[in-house]
Amino acid sequence: MKKKYDYDLIVVGGGAGGFVSAKLANGFGAKTAIIEKNKIGGQCTWFGCVPSKALIKAGKIAHILKNAGDFGIDLKTPLSFDTKNVIPFVHSIINKVYTGHLPESFEKMGINILFGEPSFVDDHNIRLDEKILSSKNFIISTGSRAFVPLIDGINEIPYLINDTLFNLEVLPKSMIILGGGPIGIELAQALNRLGIDVTIIEIADRILFREDKELGERLSEILKKEGLNLLTNTSALKFSGKDGKIILKAENKKKQNYEISTDAVLVAVGRVPNVEGLALEKAGIQYTKKGITTNSRLRTTAPNIYACGDVVGPYQFSHIAEYQAVTAVTNMLLPIRKDLNYKNVIWCTYTDPELTHAGLTEEEARLKYGDKIKIYCTEYNKIDRGKIDLTGEGIAKFICDGKSNLVGVHILGERAGEIIHEAQLAKSLGIPFSKIQSVIHAYPSYSDVLKQSAKLCYIDALQNNLFIKILKYFYEFGKKPKKKELPNINK
């Protein structure tokens, strides 16, 4: 006799991965519930993707207004901004997005939404406050939180993380941001454009160290021109307070020490998985400081429990959490076995201009393929749309193997986060990059950076084609002038 459970699946965590897991399982006919200890929507909705992009948009509007004269529009000077309504604007966007994730909408689908502090009793039972619920299967998607390093004095100052930044009622006049990764850089540019004096402290020798070096360095120069103070090869040593200010003692790679005075500090040096309080060991689930241990199909060391999203890693993006969720539910509920494949991972850093990444960087491609790679680049200032919109500070780089197949795509430029998907489609489906040049594209559009690069690849492919080489040989041979014969004087 089969044991009867309260649910076929309980999803622990109501963020991006949890949403997709529950909806897909429900669609397969599984009786499903989501347990969330805070708010439905997770980090992305409340403290990450949504509010940060709203803040970035506000910063971009301010930047456009400051530079309206470049487009022939003269604004009255001196131009000044009142940013007191920026954070309320951000909150309004959060609420608009949240209305699409209301608990009631899940209940209408047949998915129960349960709130409370969950902890496992064993591999089939979980405690929710004073109640114990049973389930045939579980998916853990509890996400991550900001990592706060043990810097001397940091707990003596009112530092911010992404969770608390958007609770500010008034934006500060100055800010130090620890960390030159995507979160730190995105927020730094947005806040700088809104009139905040921002200093980035990055321990590595460059910001965005996972990105293609050439494009990352270009973006760094753009940010510096806008007024951001980027201190790379620099470590934060000690925080202290003085006369209402926060003082940071820092040291660079040359062992030079200096002090920076600021109104606020934002910590953005990475994230750690949320595993505390779940009593994972009682369910037989192994984990490390990097997250829950899973196999290539996202099954944990407990056969009926899977995990996805930031709590698993190695990529901490909402779209990867969704991809993992589909993989986990499929492997759990269907007679299909699907391994994770990160070959076509893609992401975008939403600076202005945007910086997108798919596949290998130039440095990685050279290590793997050596001289066999071909790189095709188009500058934004070479396409008409870039000239029209004055968005010429950008470049698209497409890296191919010896057979014109894309192995890496990196774009720094306006709307890069949209443009890259055509290349991503070709890369994922194994379509040679050279074939894109034959597709009709609208004019004038930013997709020209892709089409022009594909043309270069197509020309290369033609020149390396044996049949074309033979035709070219005979064509060139036919053009050679014939030798004139000397007259025969003996005739």
Secondary structure, 3 states (H helix, E strand, C coil): CCCCCCEEEEEECCCHHHHHHHHHHHHCCCCEEEEECCCCCHHHHHCCHHHHHHHHHHHHHHHHHHCHHHHCCCCCCCCCCCCCCHHHHHHHHHHHHHHHHCHHHHHHHCCEEEECCEEECCCCEEEECCEEEEEEEEEECCCEEECCCCCECHHHCCCECHHHHCCCCCCCCEEEEECCCHHHHHHHHHHHHCCCEEEEECCCCCCCCCCCHHHHHHHHHHHHHCCCEEECCEEEEEEEEECCEEEEEEEECCCCEEEEEECEEEECCCEEECCCCCCHHHHCCCEECCEECCCCCCECCCCCEEECHHHCCCCCCHHHHHHHHHHHHHHHHCCCCCCCCCCCCEEEECCCCEEEEEECCHHHHHHHHHHHCEEEEEEHHHCHHHHHHCCCCCEEEEEECCCCCEEEEEEEECCHHHHHHHHHHHHHHCCCHHHHHHCCCCCCCCCHHHHHHHHHHHHHHHHCCHHHHHHHHHHHHHHCCCCCCCCCCCC
